[in-house]
Amino acid sequence: MLSPQNRLVLHDAIQPPQGFELAALIGTTYTLDLGALLSLPLAFVSHGSDDNYDPTEENSVDILHALWDTMDRIYVFCEQGRIKGPQSASDLYGYAEDSIIEVAPPTNGSFHPKVWVAKYTAPNQPARYRFLCLSRNLTFDSSWDVILNLNGELTDRQYAFADQHSLGEFWDQLPDFAATTVPAALEDTIDEIAHEIRRVRFESPADVEEVQFHPLIEGDTSPFPESYSDIAVVSPFLSPSRLEKLEQSSRDSILVSRLNELDTLDRSTIDAWSSVYGLAAGAIPEKADGAPEDEPALVEEWSVTDRTELMGLHAKIFALDQGWDTSLFIGSANATAAAFRHNIEFLTELKGKKHDLGTPALFPDDAITDADGSTSGTPDKFIELLVEYDPEEEEETDTDETTLEHHLEHIRTAILDMTIDVQAQHCDDGYYLSLTTPEPLDIETGVGDVEVVCWPLSVQNTQKQISVTEPVEMEFGPLAKHSLTQLFAFQLRVTDGDETRQTRFALKVPITGLPEDRNQAIMQDILSDPERFLRLLSLLLDWDSPTDITDTGEHFWNDDSNYTSTSGAGPPLLELLVETLEKNPSRITQLEQLLRDLETDETSLPSELNSLLETVLAAHRRLQPDD
């Protein structure tokens, strides 16, 4: 039960069943890392890997191919103001921005669910659905989390499964949460998913007798049973009032949280629980090599304190035993008052026997950490990651630090409340982005020195400071068409004496004047290098050895980047194209679409290469007239 060795990452969890293709993937998250967003389409291409998400020059073609192939079927709803700024600028973030739907946070709360629905299709087969309920945001946070993976097949029944009405209703409501109007095509897709998912026959996990779905929408009634004998709670964030409600009706109670969160509770709250654990030092995972820093500063190296960025424990689990039976809840909700009163959350309930799903399964008596708080060998039980909590003398809270952090959040909220308008305009020397607001930034004065800077995420070193006394009027440019974007970064810094706090986030702002062919311009810029174009060609046509074509490509362009005919250059490429035409003609159809997307008056392929490709496409049209 919840073995640390039974691990699943989102990249693997969303991959289609054998023989099926992705029709739609829609997810929700509180925070969104743009690098993690770029990693999603890599799960659906043959060369995809969850470790080449960084849009460097080396990876740009692989990511571009995945975005071009799949991104129009992927959408992510995230809380407005919670997009994490990347380490470096990239036009590829602009290519993916249509997939981001920001949600205005509810009053005094947060948009906090972490659920995903994927629909897969195959010829002459019923559609397959996959539902994922997680405690993890779409970020590269390296904490311990929990994920529920349910697979099912769409049935032809007229009426919905009764237990799945709430699941369908959540997706029905999703467009209403958006801060701006949802595109009509996406709304149609969500309507279809909301209707069909009520009629999917999901396969229950082992030892699970019943599955129920519980969206929590700003104060919905708690999904927990009114009475239970024992309870186990795993939550990285806690509030005394919620803990009191959870513990008061139980005979035996187990609480697991982060050690520094437990330190914030008073002794009476801790003593009310039978057993209290924190994550053992040896169980805190190290940051993977190459993973982005939690909060890299793009402007200066400033110290960062952000309570939402976690290391260690991030799982949310509620196990409530009732006699021989158990209700196990997993999902996004912490054991806090905000989660059950103000936030939008999602929990999934698994019902089964106590010995399979309940507190004895989660916390068996025969497992314990070493005396020094470290773990021995490879843990295969959840409790082996834990150490018993020993309350220390209460420390005074740093009120100056807390005040500055609250002020940062106030500034973030003030920016979200502003009416921001961005306009793209073409001039003789390129494009310009004008960002304006009708009113100044409305923030409190007298709480330290405030600095707010802003810049488009597609371009490095363009930061400009926002005045806190006058309406905003700033211009960025000249820019190339491929660098136009709706994504703007905001970095906030508050200094009071020797104390400095800063945070950074990105917003997707409304824009007018964005050229319809901006995404084509991104593709053309990345593929202007011959080797990159041939690399994309090899990925698109699914050739096993991309070097077959990239080595040949050295003969296609001379030092002036013009196409030259070389004996021996043509046949390898032609042979590969003809082989693909015979064995995998659908790939040639994709090639034709790619060439249409690249074709503009400004950019064209070398004439002889274009002639070769057109010859293969003409043969494909004759062989596949209805394709």
C-alpha positions as CSV (number, residue, x, y, z in Angstrom):
1,M,0.0,0.0,0.0
2,L,1.6,3.3,-1.2
3,S,5.0,1.7,-1.5
4,P,7.8,4.2,-2.2
5,Q,9.1,1.8,-4.8
6,N,5.8,2.0,-6.8
7,R,6.5,5.2,-8.6
8,L,4.8,6.9,-11.5
9,V,5.6,10.2,-13.1
10,L,3.0,12.2,-15.1
11,H,5.0,11.8,-18.3
12,D,4.5,8.0,-18.1
13,A,0.9,8.3,-16.7
14,I,-0.5,10.1,-19.7
15,Q,1.0,7.9,-22.5
16,P,-1.7,6.3,-24.6
17,P,-2.6,2.6,-24.5
18,Q,-1.1,0.4,-27.2
19,G,-2.6,1.2,-30.6
20,F,-4.4,4.4,-29.4
21,E,-3.7,8.1,-30.0
22,L,-4.3,11.1,-27.8
23,A,-7.6,12.9,-28.6
24,A,-7.5,15.4,-25.7
25,L,-5.7,16.0,-22.5
26,I,-7.0,18.5,-20.0
27,G,-5.6,19.2,-16.6
28,T,-5.8,21.5,-13.6
29,T,-3.0,22.8,-11.4
30,Y,-2.4,25.5,-8.8
31,T,1.1,26.4,-9.9
32,L,2.4,25.8,-13.5
33,D,6.0,25.5,-14.5
34,L,6.4,26.4,-18.2
35,G,9.2,23.8,-18.6
36,A,6.9,21.1,-17.3
37,L,4.2,22.3,-19.7
38,L,6.6,21.8,-22.6
39,S,7.4,18.3,-21.4
40,L,3.8,17.1,-21.8
41,P,3.6,16.7,-25.6
42,L,6.9,14.8,-25.5
43,A,5.0,11.9,-23.9
44,F,3.1,11.4,-27.2
45,V,6.0,11.3,-29.7
46,S,8.4,8.4,-30.2
47,H,11.5,10.4,-29.3
48,G,9.8,11.9,-26.2
49,S,11.5,12.0,-22.8
50,D,10.7,13.8,-19.6
51,D,14.3,14.9,-19.2
52,N,14.6,17.1,-22.4
53,Y,12.0,19.7,-21.4
54,D,14.5,22.6,-21.3
55,P,14.1,24.6,-24.6
56,T,17.8,24.9,-25.2
57,E,19.2,25.1,-28.8
58,E,20.0,21.4,-28.5
59,N,16.4,20.4,-27.6
60,S,14.5,23.0,-29.5
61,V,13.7,20.9,-32.5
62,D,12.6,17.9,-30.5
63,I,10.3,20.1,-28.4
64,L,9.0,22.0,-31.5
65,H,8.0,18.7,-33.2
66,A,6.1,17.6,-30.1
67,L,4.4,20.9,-29.8
68,W,3.4,21.0,-33.5
69,D,2.2,17.4,-33.4
70,T,0.2,17.4,-30.1
71,M,-0.1,20.8,-28.3
72,D,-3.5,21.7,-29.9
73,R,-5.0,18.8,-27.9
74,I,-3.5,19.7,-24.5
75,Y,-4.9,22.4,-22.2
76,V,-4.0,23.3,-18.6
77,F,-6.1,25.4,-16.2
78,C,-3.9,27.1,-13.5
79,E,-4.5,29.8,-11.0
80,Q,-3.8,33.3,-12.3
81,G,-0.5,34.7,-11.1
82,R,0.9,31.2,-10.3
83,I,2.9,30.5,-13.5
84,K,6.5,30.1,-12.6
85,G,8.9,32.2,-14.7
86,P,11.5,30.0,-16.5
87,Q,15.3,30.3,-16.2
88,S,15.8,31.5,-19.7
89,A,13.8,33.1,-22.5
90,S,12.4,31.0,-25.4
91,D,10.0,31.5,-28.2
92,L,8.7,28.0,-27.6
93,Y,6.8,29.3,-24.5
94,G,4.8,31.5,-26.9
95,Y,4.0,28.5,-29.1
96,A,2.5,26.8,-26.1
97,E,0.6,29.8,-24.6
98,D,-2.7,28.9,-26.2
99,S,-2.8,25.8,-24.1
100,I,-2.7,27.9,-20.8
101,I,-6.1,28.8,-19.3
102,E,-5.7,31.0,-16.2
103,V,-8.3,30.9,-13.5
104,A,-9.2,33.8,-11.3
105,P,-8.8,32.6,-7.7
106,P,-12.0,32.5,-5.6
107,T,-12.5,35.1,-2.9
108,N,-10.1,34.4,0.0
109,G,-9.1,31.1,-1.6
110,S,-7.2,29.4,-4.4
111,F,-7.9,27.3,-7.5
112,H,-6.1,24.2,-6.2
113,P,-7.4,21.0,-7.9
114,K,-4.8,18.7,-9.5
115,V,-6.8,16.4,-11.8
116,W,-6.3,15.3,-15.4
117,V,-8.5,13.6,-18.0
118,A,-7.1,12.1,-21.1
119,K,-9.2,10.7,-24.0
120,Y,-7.6,8.2,-26.4
121,T,-9.0,7.0,-29.7
122,A,-8.3,4.2,-32.2
123,P,-10.0,3.0,-35.4
124,N,-13.0,0.8,-34.8
125,Q,-12.5,0.9,-31.0
126,P,-14.5,2.5,-28.2
127,A,-12.7,5.6,-26.8
128,R,-10.5,5.0,-23.8
129,Y,-10.3,7.4,-20.9
130,R,-7.8,7.9,-18.1
131,F,-8.5,9.9,-15.0
132,L,-5.6,11.1,-12.8
133,C,-6.0,12.5,-9.3
134,L,-2.8,13.9,-7.9
135,S,-1.4,15.9,-5.0
136,R,1.3,17.3,-7.4
137,N,1.2,20.5,-9.3
138,L,2.5,20.7,-12.9
139,T,6.0,21.7,-11.7
140,F,9.4,20.0,-11.2
141,D,9.1,20.0,-7.4
142,S,11.0,16.9,-6.1
143,S,8.7,16.1,-3.2
144,W,6.9,12.9,-2.3
145,D,3.4,13.0,-3.8
146,V,0.6,10.6,-4.5
147,I,-1.2,9.8,-7.8
148,L,-4.3,7.8,-8.6
149,N,-4.6,6.4,-12.1
150,L,-8.0,5.1,-13.3
151,N,-8.4,3.6,-16.7
152,G,-11.7,3.0,-18.4
153,E,-13.6,2.4,-21.7
154,L,-16.5,4.5,-22.9
155,T,-19.7,2.6,-23.0
156,D,-22.8,3.1,-25.2
157,R,-25.2,3.3,-22.2
158,Q,-27.8,6.0,-22.4
159,Y,-27.7,7.0,-18.7
160,A,-24.6,8.0,-16.7
161,F,-23.1,6.0,-13.9
162,A,-24.6,7.6,-10.8
163,D,-21.3,7.8,-8.9
164,Q,-19.7,9.8,-11.8
165,H,-22.2,12.7,-12.1
166,S,-20.0,14.8,-9.8
167,L,-16.9,14.1,-12.0
168,G,-18.8,15.2,-15.1
169,E,-20.2,18.3,-13.3
170,F,-16.7,19.4,-12.4
171,W,-15.6,19.4,-16.0
172,D,-18.9,21.1,-16.9
173,Q,-18.0,23.9,-14.5
174,L,-14.3,24.3,-15.5
175,P,-14.8,26.9,-18.3
176,D,-16.8,29.1,-15.8
177,F,-13.7,29.3,-13.6
178,A,-11.6,30.8,-16.3
179,A,-10.4,34.5,-16.0
180,T,-11.1,35.1,-19.7
181,T,-13.4,33.5,-22.3
182,V,-12.5,30.0,-23.1
183,P,-12.0,29.3,-26.9
184,A,-15.1,27.8,-28.5
185,A,-13.2,24.7,-29.7
186,L,-12.0,23.9,-26.1
187,E,-15.4,24.5,-24.7
188,D,-16.8,21.9,-27.2
189,T,-14.1,19.5,-26.2
190,I,-14.8,19.9,-22.5
191,D,-18.6,19.5,-23.1
192,E,-17.9,16.2,-24.9
193,I,-15.6,15.0,-22.1
194,A,-18.1,16.0,-19.4
195,H,-20.8,14.0,-21.1
196,E,-18.8,11.0,-21.9
197,I,-16.8,10.6,-18.7
198,R,-20.1,10.0,-16.9
199,R,-20.5,6.9,-19.1
200,V,-16.9,5.5,-18.8
201,R,-16.6,2.2,-17.0
202,F,-13.5,2.7,-14.9
203,E,-11.4,-0.3,-13.7
204,S,-11.0,-0.2,-9.9
205,P,-7.5,-0.5,-8.4
206,A,-6.7,-3.7,-6.5
207,D,-8.5,-4.0,-3.2
208,V,-10.8,-1.1,-4.0
209,E,-14.5,-1.9,-3.8
210,E,-15.9,1.5,-4.8
211,V,-14.7,4.8,-6.2
212,Q,-16.4,8.2,-5.6
213,F,-15.4,11.6,-6.8
214,H,-15.6,14.8,-4.6
215,P,-15.0,18.2,-6.2
216,L,-14.9,20.9,-3.4
217,I,-16.2,24.2,-4.7
218,E,-15.7,27.1,-2.3
219,G,-17.2,25.7,0.9
220,D,-18.9,22.5,-0.3
221,T,-19.8,20.1,2.4
222,S,-16.9,18.0,3.7
223,P,-16.9,14.6,1.9
224,F,-15.7,12.8,5.0
225,P,-18.1,10.4,6.9
226,E,-19.6,11.8,10.0
227,S,-18.2,9.1,12.3
228,Y,-15.1,6.9,12.2
229,S,-13.0,4.9,14.6
230,D,-9.5,5.7,13.5
231,I,-8.0,8.3,11.2
232,A,-4.6,9.0,9.5
233,V,-3.9,12.4,7.9
234,V,-1.0,13.1,5.6
235,S,-0.7,16.8,4.7
236,P,2.2,19.2,4.1
237,F,0.1,22.2,5.4
238,L,-2.0,22.3,8.5
239,S,-4.4,24.5,10.4
240,P,-5.4,23.8,14.1
241,S,-9.1,24.3,13.5
242,R,-9.3,21.7,10.7
243,L,-7.1,19.2,12.7
244,E,-9.4,19.6,15.7
245,K,-12.5,18.7,13.5
246,L,-10.7,15.7,12.0
247,E,-9.3,14.3,15.3
248,Q,-12.3,14.9,17.6
249,S,-14.3,11.8,16.7
250,S,-11.6,9.3,16.4
251,R,-10.2,6.7,18.8
252,D,-6.7,6.4,17.3
253,S,-5.3,9.2,15.2
254,I,-2.1,9.5,13.1
255,L,-0.8,12.8,11.7
256,V,2.0,13.2,9.2
257,S,3.3,16.5,7.9
258,R,6.5,18.4,7.2
259,L,8.6,18.9,10.4
260,N,8.7,22.7,10.0
261,E,4.9,22.8,9.6
262,L,4.5,20.8,12.7
263,D,6.7,23.3,14.5
264,T,4.1,26.0,13.9
265,L,1.4,24.1,15.9
266,D,1.0,24.6,19.7
267,R,1.6,21.7,22.0
268,S,-2.1,21.0,22.8
269,T,-2.8,20.5,19.1
270,I,0.0,18.0,18.7
271,D,-0.9,16.1,21.9
272,A,-4.4,15.6,20.7
273,W,-3.1,13.1,18.1
274,S,-2.0,9.6,19.1
275,S,1.0,9.6,16.8
276,V,2.7,12.4,14.9
277,Y,5.3,11.9,12.2
278,G,7.5,14.0,10.0
279,L,9.5,13.1,6.9
280,A,12.8,11.5,7.8
281,A,16.0,13.4,6.7
282,G,17.0,10.5,4.4
283,A,13.7,10.5,2.6
284,I,14.0,14.0,1.3
285,P,14.8,13.5,-2.4
286,E,17.7,15.4,-3.9
287,K,17.1,17.7,-6.9
288,A,17.6,15.9,-10.1
289,D,20.6,16.9,-12.2
290,G,19.6,19.6,-14.7
291,A,16.3,20.4,-13.0
292,P,15.5,24.1,-12.7
293,E,16.0,25.8,-9.4
294,D,12.9,26.5,-7.4
295,E,13.0,30.2,-7.8
296,P,15.9,31.4,-10.0
297,A,16.3,35.1,-10.1
298,L,16.2,36.5,-13.6
299,V,17.1,40.1,-12.6
300,E,19.5,39.7,-9.7
301,E,20.5,37.0,-7.2
302,W,18.0,37.7,-4.4
303,S,17.2,35.5,-1.4
304,V,13.8,33.8,-1.9
305,T,11.3,32.7,0.6
306,D,8.1,31.2,-0.9
307,R,6.0,29.0,1.4
308,T,4.3,27.4,-1.6
309,E,7.6,25.9,-2.9
310,L,8.2,22.6,-1.1
311,M,10.9,20.1,-0.6
312,G,10.1,16.8,1.0
313,L,6.5,15.9,1.6
314,H,3.7,17.1,-0.7
315,A,1.2,14.2,-0.6
316,K,-2.3,14.7,0.8
317,I,-4.0,11.6,2.2
318,F,-7.0,11.1,4.5
319,A,-7.7,7.5,5.7
320,L,-10.8,7.1,7.9
321,D,-11.6,3.6,9.3
322,Q,-15.1,2.6,10.0
323,G,-15.2,-0.8,11.7
324,W,-13.8,-3.3,9.1
325,D,-14.1,-0.7,6.3
326,T,-12.1,2.3,5.2
327,S,-12.6,5.4,3.1
328,L,-9.2,6.6,1.7
329,F,-9.2,10.1,0.2
330,I,-6.4,11.4,-2.0
331,G,-6.1,14.6,-4.0
332,S,-5.3,18.2,-3.7
333,A,-6.8,19.3,-0.3
334,N,-4.5,20.0,2.7
335,A,-5.7,19.6,6.3
336,T,-6.5,23.3,6.4
337,A,-9.5,25.5,6.9
338,A,-8.9,27.2,3.5
339,A,-9.0,23.9,1.7
340,F,-12.5,23.0,2.9
341,R,-14.0,26.5,3.1
342,H,-12.6,28.8,0.4
343,N,-10.6,26.8,-2.2
344,I,-11.6,24.9,-5.3
345,E,-10.2,21.4,-4.6
346,F,-10.7,17.8,-5.8
347,L,-10.6,14.6,-3.7
348,T,-11.1,11.0,-4.9
349,E,-12.5,8.5,-2.4
350,L,-11.4,4.8,-2.5
351,K,-13.6,2.5,-0.4
352,G,-12.4,-0.9,0.7
353,K,-11.4,-3.1,3.7
354,K,-9.4,-1.6,6.6
355,H,-6.6,-4.1,6.3
356,D,-6.1,-3.2,2.6
357,L,-6.6,0.6,2.5
358,G,-6.8,1.8,6.1
359,T,-4.5,2.9,8.8
360,P,-3.0,-0.6,9.4
361,A,-2.0,-0.7,5.7
362,L,-0.5,2.8,5.7
363,F,1.2,2.4,9.0
364,P,2.0,-1.2,9.8
365,D,3.6,-1.8,13.3
366,D,6.6,-3.7,11.9
367,A,8.1,-0.7,10.1
368,I,10.0,2.2,11.7
369,T,12.9,4.5,10.8
370,D,16.4,4.2,12.4
371,A,17.0,5.8,15.7
372,D,18.9,8.7,14.1
373,G,15.9,9.6,11.9
374,S,17.4,8.2,8.7
375,T,16.2,5.3,6.6
376,S,18.1,2.1,6.1
377,G,18.4,0.5,2.7
378,T,15.5,0.9,0.3
379,P,12.2,1.7,1.9
380,D,9.2,-0.4,0.7
381,K,6.6,1.0,3.2
382,F,5.4,4.6,3.5
383,I,6.1,4.7,7.2
384,E,9.8,3.9,6.6
385,L,10.1,7.4,5.2
386,L,9.0,8.9,8.5
387,V,10.4,9.7,11.9
388,E,8.4,10.3,15.1
389,Y,7.9,14.0,15.7
390,D,9.6,15.4,18.9
391,P,8.2,18.9,19.7
392,E,10.9,21.3,20.6
393,E,10.6,24.6,22.5
394,E,8.4,26.9,20.5
395,E,10.3,29.6,18.6
396,E,9.0,33.1,18.1
397,T,7.8,33.9,14.6
398,D,9.9,36.4,12.6
399,T,7.2,39.0,12.3
400,D,9.3,41.2,10.0
401,E,9.7,38.3,7.6
402,T,6.0,37.4,7.7
403,T,5.0,41.1,7.1
404,L,7.2,41.3,4.0
405,E,5.8,38.0,2.6
406,H,2.3,39.2,3.1
407,H,3.2,42.4,1.4
408,L,4.5,40.5,-1.6
409,E,1.2,38.6,-1.8
410,H,-0.6,41.9,-1.6
411,I,1.4,43.3,-4.6
412,R,0.8,40.1,-6.6
413,T,-3.0,40.5,-6.0
414,A,-2.8,44.2,-6.9
415,I,-1.2,43.2,-10.3
416,L,-3.9,40.6,-10.9
417,D,-6.5,43.3,-10.2
418,M,-5.1,45.7,-12.8
419,T,-6.6,45.9,-16.3
420,I,-3.5,45.1,-18.4
421,D,-3.6,45.6,-22.1
422,V,-0.9,44.5,-24.6
423,Q,-0.8,45.6,-28.2
424,A,1.5,44.3,-30.9
425,Q,2.3,46.7,-33.6
426,H,4.5,46.3,-36.8
427,C,6.9,49.1,-37.7
428,D,9.6,49.5,-40.2
429,D,12.3,48.1,-37.9
430,G,10.2,45.2,-36.5
431,Y,7.4,44.6,-34.0
432,Y,6.8,46.4,-30.7
433,L,4.8,45.3,-27.7
434,S,3.1,48.0,-25.7
435,L,1.9,47.2,-22.2
436,T,-0.5,49.7,-20.6
437,T,-2.9,50.0,-17.7
438,P,-5.5,52.7,-17.1
439,E,-4.6,53.0,-13.4
440,P,-1.4,52.8,-11.3
441,L,-0.5,49.8,-9.3
442,D,-2.6,50.0,-6.1
443,I,-0.4,48.9,-3.2
444,E,0.1,49.9,0.4
445,T,2.9,52.4,1.1
446,G,5.1,52.5,4.2
447,V,5.9,48.7,4.2
448,G,9.5,48.7,2.9
449,D,10.9,49.8,-0.5
450,V,9.0,48.2,-3.4
451,E,10.4,47.4,-6.8
452,V,8.3,45.8,-9.6
453,V,9.8,44.9,-12.9
454,C,8.2,43.4,-16.0
455,W,9.3,41.8,-19.3
456,P,8.1,39.5,-22.1
457,L,9.2,35.9,-21.5
458,S,10.4,35.5,-25.0
459,V,13.3,38.0,-24.8
460,Q,16.2,38.2,-22.3
461,N,17.4,41.5,-20.8
462,T,14.3,43.6,-21.5
463,Q,13.2,44.2,-17.9
464,K,11.5,47.5,-17.2
465,Q,10.4,48.9,-13.9
466,I,6.8,49.6,-13.2
467,S,5.9,52.8,-11.5
468,V,3.7,52.5,-8.4
469,T,2.4,56.0,-8.7
470,E,1.3,56.4,-12.3
471,P,-0.5,54.2,-14.9
472,V,1.8,51.8,-16.7
473,E,3.0,52.7,-20.1
474,M,6.0,50.7,-21.4
475,E,7.2,49.5,-24.8
476,F,9.4,46.5,-25.7
477,G,11.1,46.3,-29.1
478,P,12.0,46.1,-31.8
479,L,11.2,42.4,-31.8
480,A,11.0,39.7,-34.4
481,K,7.6,38.3,-35.2
482,H,8.6,35.0,-33.6
483,S,9.3,36.8,-30.3
484,L,5.8,38.2,-29.8
485,T,4.1,36.7,-26.8
486,Q,1.2,37.0,-24.3
487,L,3.4,35.7,-21.5
488,F,4.9,38.5,-19.3
489,A,7.1,38.0,-16.2
490,F,6.7,40.1,-13.1
491,Q,9.3,40.2,-10.4
492,L,8.5,41.8,-7.1
493,R,11.0,42.9,-4.5
494,V,10.4,44.3,-1.0
495,T,13.1,45.6,1.2
496,D,12.8,46.8,4.8
497,G,16.1,47.6,6.5
498,D,18.2,44.5,6.2
499,E,15.4,42.2,5.2
500,T,14.6,41.5,1.5
501,R,12.0,39.3,0.0
502,Q,11.2,38.7,-3.6
503,T,9.0,36.5,-5.8
504,R,8.4,36.1,-9.5
505,F,5.6,34.9,-11.6
506,A,4.2,35.1,-15.1
507,L,0.8,36.2,-16.5
508,K,-0.9,35.5,-19.8
509,V,-2.2,38.9,-20.7
510,P,-4.8,39.8,-23.3
511,I,-3.2,41.0,-26.6
512,T,-4.3,42.6,-29.7
513,G,-2.5,42.8,-33.0
514,L,-0.8,39.4,-32.7
515,P,-0.1,38.1,-36.2
516,E,-2.1,35.0,-37.1
517,D,1.1,33.4,-38.4
518,R,3.2,34.0,-35.2
519,N,3.5,30.3,-34.5
520,Q,4.6,29.7,-38.1
521,A,7.3,32.4,-37.6
522,I,8.5,30.5,-34.5
523,M,8.8,27.3,-36.5
524,Q,10.6,29.1,-39.4
525,D,13.1,30.8,-37.0
526,I,14.0,27.5,-35.3
527,L,14.1,25.6,-38.7
528,S,16.1,28.2,-40.5
529,D,19.2,26.2,-39.8
530,P,19.5,23.3,-42.3
531,E,20.5,20.7,-39.7
532,R,17.5,21.6,-37.6
533,F,15.1,21.2,-40.5
534,L,16.5,17.8,-41.4
535,R,16.4,16.8,-37.7
536,L,12.7,17.7,-37.6
537,L,12.2,15.8,-40.9
538,S,13.7,12.7,-39.3
539,L,11.6,13.0,-36.2
540,L,8.4,13.6,-38.1
541,L,8.9,10.6,-40.4
542,D,10.0,8.4,-37.4
543,W,13.3,7.4,-38.8
544,D,15.3,5.3,-36.4
545,S,18.6,7.1,-37.0
546,P,18.3,10.8,-37.5
547,T,22.0,10.9,-38.5
548,D,21.0,9.2,-41.7
549,I,19.4,12.4,-42.8
550,T,21.4,15.1,-40.9
551,D,24.7,13.7,-42.2
552,T,23.2,13.8,-45.7
553,G,22.1,17.4,-45.1
554,E,25.6,18.6,-45.0
555,H,25.6,18.2,-48.8
556,F,22.4,20.2,-49.2
557,W,23.7,23.6,-48.1
558,N,27.0,25.3,-48.8
559,D,28.7,27.8,-46.5
560,D,26.2,30.5,-47.6
561,S,23.3,28.4,-46.5
562,N,22.2,27.9,-50.1
563,Y,21.1,24.5,-51.4
564,T,23.6,22.8,-53.6
565,S,23.3,19.6,-55.6
566,T,25.9,17.0,-54.8
567,S,26.2,13.5,-56.3
568,G,25.3,11.0,-53.6
569,A,23.3,13.6,-51.5
570,G,20.0,12.8,-53.0
571,P,19.7,9.0,-53.0
572,P,19.8,8.4,-49.2
573,L,17.1,11.0,-48.6
574,L,15.0,9.8,-51.5
575,E,15.4,6.2,-50.3
576,L,14.2,7.1,-46.8
577,L,11.3,9.0,-48.2
578,V,10.2,6.2,-50.5
579,E,10.5,3.7,-47.7
580,T,8.3,5.8,-45.4
581,L,5.8,6.3,-48.3
582,E,5.5,2.5,-48.6
583,K,5.6,1.5,-44.9
584,N,4.1,4.5,-43.1
585,P,2.1,6.7,-45.5
586,S,0.4,8.6,-42.6
587,R,3.8,10.2,-41.9
588,I,3.9,11.6,-45.4
589,T,0.5,13.2,-44.7
590,Q,2.0,14.9,-41.7
591,L,5.0,16.0,-43.8
592,E,2.6,17.7,-46.2
593,Q,0.9,19.6,-43.4
594,L,4.3,20.6,-42.0
595,L,5.3,22.1,-45.3
596,R,2.1,24.0,-45.6
597,D,2.7,25.5,-42.1
598,L,6.2,26.5,-43.1
599,E,5.3,28.0,-46.5
600,T,5.3,31.8,-46.5
601,D,6.5,34.6,-48.8
602,E,9.4,35.2,-46.4
603,T,10.7,31.7,-46.1
604,S,11.0,28.8,-48.5
605,L,13.0,25.6,-48.8
606,P,15.9,25.3,-51.2
607,S,14.4,24.6,-54.7
608,E,16.0,21.2,-55.3
609,L,15.1,19.9,-51.8
610,N,11.5,21.3,-52.3
611,S,11.3,19.6,-55.7
612,L,12.4,16.3,-54.1
613,L,9.8,16.5,-51.4
614,E,7.0,17.6,-53.8
615,T,7.8,14.5,-55.9
616,V,7.2,12.2,-52.9
617,L,4.1,14.1,-51.9
618,A,2.7,13.8,-55.4
619,A,3.2,10.0,-55.4
620,H,1.5,9.9,-52.0
621,R,-1.6,11.7,-53.3
622,R,-1.9,9.3,-56.2
623,L,-1.5,6.3,-53.8
624,Q,-3.8,7.7,-51.1
625,P,-6.4,9.8,-52.9
626,D,-8.8,10.0,-49.9
627,D,-6.1,10.7,-47.3
